Amino acid sequence: MEDYIVFTVGDNYYALGVASIQRIIQVPSVTAIPNAHPMVEGMMSYENRVIKVADFRAMMGMERFDEQATSKSQKLLIYQTEEAFFGIKVDQIEDIKSLDCSELKHVDRLEANTCFVEMDGVMEVGDRLVNVIKSVTLPMKEKA
């Protein structure tokens, strides 16, 4: 069993390992980056660093979030691995769940997004299917 943060983007459910999430915060103001990839919404100050913010909706080929259409505001996952440190905007945090990865059903990769979001597979959690994410990368390489 491993712990995952389950979140939504549109009507879809996703799970990302707790070990790669440093913090969950309200989305702060984000400064646009000129000529940035469309999936990179901009940059923000976080704990005395400037980090990039990726829009998970854009990574999944979805329309931008319309806060006025819903009464909810998006959340920001601070994603950190040995290779990456950036924010990921998601619609809502649903839960933190312990998932049994032996129940994972592997699926064909989504051709449009294999560069940025690597899926482990899909798992039934209660009455819904949850896309389990292995890793997320930014569309632009970080400078060394």
Secondary structure, 3 states (H helix, E strand, C coil): CEEEEEEEECCEEEEEEHHHEEEEEECCCCECCCCCCCCEEEEEEECCEEEEEEEHHHHCCCCCCCCCCCCCCCEEEEEECCCCEEEEEECEEEEEEEECHHHCECCCCCHHHCCCEEEEEEEEECCEEEEEEEEECCCCCCCC
